[in-house]
Amino acid sequence: MTETQPAPARDDPGRAVPAIELTGVEKTYHAYGEAVAAVRGVDLTIAQGEFFSLLGPSGCGKTTTMRMIAGFEEPTAGEVYLHGSSVTGVPANRRDVNMVFQSYALFPHMNVFDNVAFGLRRRGVGKADVKARVGEMLEIVDLTGRERRRPAELSGGQQQRVALARALVNRPRALLLDEPLGALDLKLRQAMQVELKRIQREVGITFVYVTHDQGEALTMSDRIAVMNDGLIEQLGTPREIYEHPATRFVAGFIGTSNLLGGEVAEVSGGGAVISYGADGRIEVPVRDGLAVAAGERLELTVRPEKIGIGTDKPAGDLCRVRGTVTEVVYLGTSTNYNITTSTGADVVVFLQNATNADDIAVRGDGVWLSWDPRHSYAIGAPQ
Ligand SMILES: Nc1ncnc2c1ncn2[C@@H]1O[C@H](COP(=O)(O)OP(=O)(O)OP(=O)(O)O)[C@@H](O)[C@H]1O
């Protein structure tokens, strides 16, 4: 397993200066005589040029975290550093970061060129430079030839790209994006996700992206911080977070996951074994920091696409449990099976339809489920 290395300490002289760093950041709002702890202690380090996402459900504190980076809110405790310097007390317009919102906030009476040129002109950039820089930016966001259109004459995706060009043309050192694709329909959203990643790679600017959409975060990000209730539950690459969810919350929030559990029969060689008598056996690697002992209950997760279905009892060291098929859903590229297992847990299995053969089981069939023990992931004692 490849876990993200811990960031070097702030006083380590050898470390590269990160684009953004938060240490012990907290934010408590006071509204109507009530204290709301929106962010309860966030530490994170975002590298220069990274595409970093803050992902979590509504109300988990991601927008508040973003607003503290931008300078629209001051932390109640902790410190925000931009490019190595503390920005406590530095107003938003002097932080060298730009923000893009879901509502594009374009000027409706200005054409595309003037919308993008607005910030440059206000800063007194010369005419020839404005023309060159706006032209270059429109090329990057693929809007060359649409300079004279007004926002109302553009599609939602095009308007979002104008907003992006306008935010990037000043060459900020970081761009903060708060659910910028939220207003687009699914097809356009997916196309824009790929576009955004390409644009970010092309301009090389650090992007911090706020979203509640896990697919979006997985598609675009170099790393993701999964937030829940004002705290970061897990921070890692999309693959680390998907393949090795650290907590029950992350396992449930990112993708679909199956939770299975039982009493640990034995612990040996870095793995724990849960036995269900003649009905099955699950082996699960025990990672560092997780206390697992024989006789105690343990919960584990396994992703639906990692599980195979068969009629014969799987041989060897594969994890195996028995179950009964309760639902079969054909989805074109894959077929989903819902299975009630003898462990008591309901499990979902996704099988790719690589051939056009019939479904391998139908509702009511008794089956064996099997998977490689490396795909069992222990998450702790059941709650
Ligand atoms: N100005 C404010 N005054 C009081 N409470 C606030 C304020 N802004 C946010 N909150 C509260 O702080 C918590 C975190 O809000 P925040 O907007 O950061 O969450 P979020 O994860 O971005 O959610 P969403 O995806 O819905 O925007 C919520 O409980 C919210 O109600």
The ligand as an SDF file (V2000), in Angstrom:
LIG
                    3D

 31 33  0  0  0  0  0  0  0  0999 V2000
  -21.8340   32.8840    7.9900 N   0  0  0  0  0  0  0  0  0  0  0  0
  -22.2100   31.8380    8.7180 C   0  0  0  0  0  0  0  0  0  0  0  0
  -22.8140   31.9910    9.9040 N   0  0  0  0  0  0  0  0  0  0  0  0
  -23.1820   30.9290   10.6510 C   0  0  0  0  0  0  0  0  0  0  0  0
  -22.9840   29.6490   10.2940 N   0  0  0  0  0  0  0  0  0  0  0  0
  -22.4060   29.4150    9.1080 C   0  0  0  0  0  0  0  0  0  0  0  0
  -21.9760   30.4970    8.2570 C   0  0  0  0  0  0  0  0  0  0  0  0
  -21.4290   29.9630    7.1380 N   0  0  0  0  0  0  0  0  0  0  0  0
  -21.4850   28.6210    7.2950 C   0  0  0  0  0  0  0  0  0  0  0  0
  -22.0630   28.2950    8.4710 N   0  0  0  0  0  0  0  0  0  0  0  0
  -22.2760   26.9310    8.9990 C   0  0  0  0  0  0  0  0  0  0  0  0
  -21.0240   26.2720    9.0490 O   0  0  0  0  0  0  0  0  0  0  0  0
  -21.1270   24.9070    8.6590 C   0  0  0  0  0  0  0  0  0  0  0  0
  -20.1850   24.6550    7.4720 C   0  0  0  0  0  0  0  0  0  0  0  0
  -20.6230   25.3920    6.3660 O   0  0  0  0  0  0  0  0  0  0  0  0
  -19.8810   25.3770    4.9630 P   0  0  0  0  0  0  0  0  0  0  0  0
  -20.6010   26.3140    4.0370 O   0  0  0  0  0  0  0  0  0  0  0  0
  -18.4400   25.5930    5.1540 O   0  0  0  0  0  0  0  0  0  0  0  0
  -20.1140   23.8730    4.4840 O   0  0  0  0  0  0  0  0  0  0  0  0
  -19.9570   23.2100    3.0720 P   0  0  0  0  0  0  0  0  0  0  0  0
  -19.3150   21.9150    3.3230 O   0  0  0  0  0  0  0  0  0  0  0  0
  -19.2850   24.1110    2.1350 O   0  0  0  0  0  0  0  0  0  0  0  0
  -21.4570   22.9890    2.6280 O   0  0  0  0  0  0  0  0  0  0  0  0
  -22.1780   23.2090    1.1970 P   0  0  0  0  0  0  0  0  0  0  0  0
  -21.6760   22.1230    0.3140 O   0  0  0  0  0  0  0  0  0  0  0  0
  -23.6290   23.0550    1.5420 O   0  0  0  0  0  0  0  0  0  0  0  0
  -21.8110   24.5770    0.7350 O   0  0  0  0  0  0  0  0  0  0  0  0
  -22.5950   24.6760    8.3600 C   0  0  0  0  0  0  0  0  0  0  0  0
  -23.1850   24.1190    9.4950 O   0  0  0  0  0  0  0  0  0  0  0  0
  -23.1270   26.0650    8.0750 C   0  0  0  0  0  0  0  0  0  0  0  0
  -24.4910   26.1460    8.3980 O   0  0  0  0  0  0  0  0  0  0  0  0
  1  2  1  0
  2  3  1  0
  2  7  2  0
  3  4  2  0
  4  5  1  0
  5  6  2  0
  6  7  1  0
  6 10  1  0
  7  8  1  0
  8  9  2  0
  9 10  1  0
 10 11  1  0
 11 12  1  0
 11 30  1  0
 12 13  1  0
 13 14  1  0
 13 28  1  0
 14 15  1  0
 15 16  1  0
 16 17  2  0
 16 18  1  0
 16 19  1  0
 19 20  1  0
 20 21  2  0
 20 22  1  0
 20 23  1  0
 23 24  1  0
 24 25  2  0
 24 26  1  0
 24 27  1  0
 28 29  1  0
 28 30  1  0
 30 31  1  0
M  END
$$$$
